[in-house]
């Protein structure tokens, strides 16, 4: 299996070097290029077509939100996924990043283990949201659902409302008690490592539960699963 290719776009030299060194210690990840500004970063993404671009949201020339838009506008299937890095959990910035098409979102002080998990989850086509940020997304989702439960449009993430056919799916493929526990912690913004610690199970077991939950809820990622769980009343 080919390693996950990464282009790292970060203007802070120490952060960029430290992150590259941490990632290069893992054989399944390859940092193919790095840039200290958005203009150079976009050229490198175009040249290397990496699996994932790790993008600092506060670059000196082009901000990470605009870079995300450019990357997502590139033609072709299986295009580069975007993992945003930030020092802030400002609601407007978070929502703007997801609105631009960002796949995942990490705080810059993310641990190496969580960063690796975020890269793996993102590479698999799902979204990884830092626990410090998940609350922002889910809180806005809760507010939207409460305010207008009949409206399927959500500012934060485009997800269809839970219709009768979806409720039938839940009835046909009910979640186990353990899966409901894991789902509740996902809604609370917990990472796999935190879920494992709280439930006294291994991270591998958590990943299995998460995979089963996504399948049963017909969800593409953790955020979508959380939103659907809230809408259907599976968790609160």
Number of C-alpha atoms within 10 A of each C-alpha: 4 8 12 17 20 26 26 26 29 26 20 14 11 10 13 18 14 10 17 19 12 14 19 12 10 11 10 13 17 19 19 16 18 21 21 18 21 24 16 14 23 20 12 20 23 13 10 14 20 22 20 23 29 23 29 28 27 20 19 14 12 15 16 28 23 15 25 27 16 13 21 17 12 11 8 8 6 9 15 24 26 31 29 26 22 19 13 15 18 11 14 10 14 22 19 15 25 21 16 18 20 25 24 23 28 27 19 16 11 17 11 12 11 16 21 16 16 24 26 18 19 22 19 10 14 21 24 25 25 22 19 15 18 22 18 18 20 21 13 17 21 16 12 17 19 11 10 11 14 11 11 14 15 17 14 19 18 12 16 13 18 17 12 9 9 15 13 11 13 17 11 10 13 14 18 12 9 12 18 17 15 23 25 19 19 22 23 16 25 21 21 21 17 16 22 18 13 12 13 9 12 14 16 12 12 22 17 12 20 20 16 15 23 18 14 17 21 15 18 14 22 22 23 22 23 26 24 21 21 19 19 16 9 14 16 12
